[in-house]
């Protein structure tokens, strides 16, 4: 068994400078551009240790394709572009794997690659060096002890978790994970989990969040159930390293929350409640306060949407108690907004206003290194959007509309789902506040976004707006909106 600690041979392909990336840097120095990358990372909840040396390596062609953390940051900085538009090589062309013969197999159930002309299956680069596939981020440092066999399993696992185009996520088959179906069913001992498995679970969580940001939950939920089941099977299998066990526990819990959110956003409240409870149990069994705070946070959100405002207040307050020692003002700000939503549902205007003021004060303290990775969605736009929901619940429609409009203006276009959500909130507030023509215009913008976003929650909001607008069907623009809404296909 060859160890990955043995330096792989260097490819014979000469480095190709990334001229596109250099051009995008413009007149800024490498250090200035690196600072801009770090600021952009904070905006999307990533943490990258970008410096002038890293920028130099990218421009020199040493980093042919960035890791997933950097990918998200770069696509946030240059919306509308792909990695290849930024001068990077396709990810598939720099995957590190040895040349395989036709008799080699990835694993049971995996598809076999098409044979090359010489009878072997070879990637364009037989080995992936650190310079070719960036490991600069903290998320990649755990790979240094993996074997090539674990790398193969990890690569297949990542593809099973994350491949897919548009608004789809590929269902993960059990074979390529190294877990036979009978082992998962309890009919045989599963293999011990490796660091590569923990890394794949973590990457699956990030990928699901990224796809949800752009496309909503409806098309993702059913496919995400299998990765969750496999993650807990890996956790049950155990691992030789305690650090791997801890990462698997945290990763499985975060994946349960992610799948729970997909259920929540697609209107499956009972399923969401079950997944959040599973994450909370995992957090408490392992003594993970960050995971516990996240589970309580989502439980509060679900309780508010499900019409249980008192439970929303209790869950948010429990999350605040757990989260205070973690040292993240932004997390406390979000949890205060969850509490405010519960008070609004109880028609307690004073309690809601106090929680909103606390949320704003905490938010203004700024980001910190203690901010959890999952809070990538929480920026000024989300703060405005959640406050809009509170005022809407309290029946202050025009005040809610002001916050919803500002949320849409502040929202980065990358987060397509949230942009649709804020615009749907705006349409509903305007409709109920006596501005049917503006409401219809906002509703039409949501319909355009729903070509890309699939969210039962947003569709339900829009349906409510349409009902409010029915008496105004003769008003300019309203009729066209209602007709278009009526013809919109519903998600099943």
N, C-alpha and C positions, 0 to 999 in steps of 0.2 A: 504494500500500500504506500503510494507516494504521499508525502506530506506537503501541504501548501506552504510550510515554512522554508522549503527549498526554493531558492529564487528561480522563477521560470525563465526560460530563454527569451531573449529579446526578439521581437519580430524583425524580419529583414526589410520591412516596408519603411522607407524614410518618412520622417515626420512632415506633415503638411500644415503649414501655419494656418490658423483660423483668421483669415483676413476680414471676414464678415464681422466677427466679434470685435476685432480691433477697430473697425469702422464705427461700430455702435458705441464704443467707448468715447469717441469724439475727442474733444480737447481736454477731457479730464485725465489726470494722472492715474496710473494703476492704483495707487493708494486711495485716491478720491473715488474711483469707480468701485473699489472694494467696499468702501464705506457705504456707498449707495446700495450695493448688493445686501449688506448687512441690514440696512434700514428696510429694504424691501422684504427681507426674510421675516423681520418682526411683524410686518403688516399681514403676512399670511400664516404666521404662527410657526415658522421654521427657525432653526438656529444653525447658522453656518459660520464657520470660523474663516471667513473669506479675508484674504489680505492681498497685498500687491504681488506677492510671489505666486499665489494661486492664479490671479488674472494673467500674469506672465506665462504661466504654464498652459493656460487655455489658449492664449494667442499664439504660442509657439507650436500648438498642436499636440502637446504632451497628453492633454486630457481630451480624448476624442469624443467622449460622451459623459455628461455629468451624472451624478447619482440622482435619486428621485427627489431628495431635498432641494438640491440646486436646480433641478429641472423645474420644480414648481416655482421657485423664486424667479428664475429667468423668464418663464412664461408669464408671470405676474408683471415683471418689469416691461416686457414687450408684448402686450396683449395682441392676439390675432396671429402670432407667429408660432411656428413649430420649432423643434430643436434643429432640424435641418435648415430652417430659415435663418437660424442663428449661427450657422456654420459648423454644427456638430454632425458627427456621423450617426446613422440610425443605430438605435440601441442594439438591434439584433446583430449588427455587424461587428460589435465589440464584445459580445458575450464571451467570457473566458471559459473555454472547455477544450478538452483534448480532442484530437482527431479520433473518430470512432470507425470501426469497421462495420460492415453490414450485419455481422452477428451480434454486435453490441446492442443492448436494449436499455432504454431509459428506465423502464419499469413496467409492470403489468398495467395494461389499460392505456398506456401512452401511445400516441400515434408515432409511426416510424417516419423519419425524414426521407425525402426523395433521394435515391442514390446519386452520387456524383459520377462523373464520367469514368473515373478510375476505380469505381467500386467502393469508395470510402465515403464517409459522411464527415465533412470537415467544414468548420466555420471559416470565414475569411481570415481570422486571426486564431491560430491554434491555442494561444494563451493570452490571457488578459492581465496585463501588468497594472500596477497602481497608477502609472502615468496614463494608461489608455482609458481606464474606467475609474473615475474619480472616487477616492475614499477619503477625501478631505474632511467630510462631515463627521460629527460624533456618531451618527447612526451607523456608520460602516466599520467602526473600529473593532467590533467583536469578531470580525471574520478572520483575524490573523491566525487563529488556531484551527480553522476548519481544514479537513482533508479535501482532496479533489473529489472523492466520492460524495462527501457532504455538500460540496459546492454543486455537484450535479443534481443532488436531491433538492437543494435550495433553489436552484435555477428552475427546475420543473415545478416546484411548489409555488414559486412566485408567478410563473406563467399560469398555473392552474387558478391561483387566487385572482390574478390581476388582468389577464388578457381580455380583450373585448373592444369593440369599437362603438362609437356613439354612446347611446344610453344603455349599454349592456355590460355585464360582468360575466365572464365565463364561469360556469359551474365547475367547482373543483372535484375531479374524480378522485376516489380514494387510492387507486393504484399508484399514481405518480408520487403520492405523498410518502410512500414507503410503508403505509399501513394497509394491510389487506382488509377487505370488508369483514371477514370473519373475526379479525382481531378487534376491530372497532365494536363488533357485536358481542364481544366477550367470549368468543370461541377459541381464542388463542392469545398468547402473550405478544403484545405489540413491541416493536423495537423501542429502545430508549431514545428520547428526543435529543437532538443536537442543537448547538448554537444557531446553526443555519435555519432550523425550524422556528426558533424563537424570532429570528430576524424576518422570516417570511410572514409570520403572523403579524408582526409590527408593520411590515410593508403592506399587508392586506388591509389593515385598518386605515393607513394613509390613503391607499388607492380608493377604497370605498368612499372615504370622505371627499376625495378630490372629484370623483364621479358624481357624488350627490350634490356637491357645490354647483356643478354645471347642469345636471340633468334631472335632479329630483329622485325620489325614492321608489316610485311605482315599479319601474322596470328592473330595479336592483334587488328588491327584497327577497324574492323566492330564491334567486341564485346565491344570495349571501348566506343562506341557512347551512349549506354544506361546509363552507370554510369554517363556520362557527363550530359545527359538530366535530370537525377534524381537529380544530384548535384544542377543544376540551379532551379529545382522545389523546392528543399529544401530551396534554397536562397529566392525564391519568397514567400515561406510560412512564412518567418520571424522566429524570435526566441525571447524568453522573455529576454535573456541576451544579452547585447551589445557585450560582448566578443565572444559569440557564433556566432553572426552575422558577426563580423570581421573575425573570423576563417573560416566561410563558404564562405565569399567573396574571401578571399585569396586562400582557398582550391579549390573552383570552378574555379578560374582563372588559378591556376596551373594545374588543371585537363584539362582545355581547351588547355593549352600549350602542355601538355603531349599527348593528343589526336591529336592535330595539328602536333606534331612531328611524330606520327605514320603515319599520312596521308602523311607528307613530305617524310619520309623515304620509304614509299611504292609507291611513285610517284604520289600521288594525290595532286598536288600543289594547285589547286583551293580550295579544302577542307581545306588544311593546312592554306592557307591565311585567310580563313573565321574564323577558330578556333583561330588563333593568333590575329585577329582583335577583336574577342569576348573577349579574355583575356585582350587586351589593353583597351577596353572600360570598363571592370570591374575594372581594376586598376585605371583608371582615375576617374571613378565615386566614388570610395571609397578612393581615395588619397593614394594609396599604391605604393610608388616609387620602392620597390623591385620587385613587380609583373610587373610594367611597364617596368623596365629595362630588365626583363626576356623576356617579350613579344617582345620588340624591338630587343633583341638579336636574337631570333629565326626568326623574320621577316627579319633581315639582312641576316641570313644564307639561308633562303628560297629564297630571292631575288637573291642572288649569284647563287644558283643552278638553278634558273629559267631563268637565262640569263638577269637579270636586275641589273647590277653591280652598277650603280649610285644610285639606290634605296638602295642597300646593304650598300653603304657608308653612305648615309643619315640616315638610320635606326640605324646603328652602332654608329654614332656620337650622335644621339638622346639618345641612351641607355647610352653612356658615360656621357652625361650631367646629366641624371637622377641618375646615379649610383655613381657619385663622392662623394656625401655626405654620402653614406652608409658605407664607411670605409673599403671596401674589395679590396685590391690590386689584388687578384686573379681574381675577377670579372672584374675589369678594364682591366686586362691582356687578358682575353678571349674576351672582347668586342673590344679591339684593334686588335685582330686576325680577328674578323669579319670585321672590317674596312679594314684590309690588304687584305682580300679576295676580297672585292669590288674594291680596287685600282688595284689589279692584273687583275680582269676582265675588267678594263678600260685600261689595258696595261700601267699603270702608275707605272713604276718600282721604281721611287724615293718615291712616296707616299706609296707604298707597303713596301719598306725597312724601312722607318721611322716608320710605324705602327708596323712592326715586331720587331724592336729594342725596341720600347716602351713596347710591350707585354712581351718581355724577361726581361726587367728591372723590370716591375711590378711583374712578376711571381717570380723573385728572392727575392722579399721582404717576401715571405713565406705566409703560411696560417694565417688566423685570425679568431676570434670568429664571425666576421661579414660575413664570407663567406656563401652564401646561400646553403641550403640543396641540391638544384637541381644540384649543380655543382659537384656532386660526380664523374662524368666522367672526370673532368678536372684535369689532372696531367701532368707530363712531357711528357708522351706518346702522349696525345692529343695535347699538344703544338707542338711537333715535327710533328705530323700528319697534323695539320692545316697549318703549315709552308710548308710542302711538297706539299700540295694542291696549295698554292700560287705560288711556283716555277714552278709547273707543268702548271698552267694557263699561266704563263709568258713564257713557252716553254723551261725552263732550266731543261731538263729531268734528267740529271745525278745528279744535285744538289737536285732535288726533290726526287730522288731515295735514296740518302743518308739519308735524313730526314725520309722518309717512312720506310726504313729498321730499323733505330733507334727507330722509334715509335713502330714497331712490337716487337723489342727486349725489350723495356721498359714496354710494356703493360701487366698488370696482366691477367693471363689466365681466370679469372672470367668474364671479359668483352669480351665474345666471339665475339659479333657483331663488336666491335671496332677492335679486332684483325683481323677479316676478312676484315674489311674496309681498314686498313693500309696495309695489304698484297695485296689487290686488287690494291691499289694506287701504291705500289711498282711494281707489275707486269706490270701495264700500263706504268709507267715511264721507266722501263727497256726496254719494247717493243719499245717505241717511241725513246729511247735513243740508240738503236742499239745493244741490248743484248738479242736476242730472246730466247736463251737457258735458261738464268736465268729468263727471264720473264715467260717462260712456267713452270718452276719449281715453281715459286711463285704462278702462276695461279692455278696450281694443288693443292697447299696447300689451296687456297681459296675454291676450289671445295669440298675439304674434310670438311671444316668448314661449307659449305652450307648445309650439312646434318642436322646441328643443327640450323643454322641461316637462317631466311627468310627475305630478304631485297631486294626489287626491285632496290634500289639504287646501291647496291653492284653487283647485277646481271647485271645491265646496264653497270657499269664500266667494268665488266669482258667480256661482249659482245663486247665492244669497243676494249679491248685488243686482243680478238680473231680475230677481223677484221684486226688489225694491223699486227698480226702474220701470216695471211694467205699466204703472199708471201714467208714466211720462213718455210712452212710446211715440207720441207725436212730436216730441221735442227734437230739435236738430241733433242728429248724430245718434240718438238713442235707438231709433228703429234699426239702423244699420248694425249697431252693436248687438242688439237682441237677436236679429236674424243670424248673424255670424255665430253668436254663442249657441243658439239652438242647433246649428249645423255642426258644432264641434263634436268630434268623436269622444266618447267617454272611456276612461281607462277601466279595464276590467281586472 
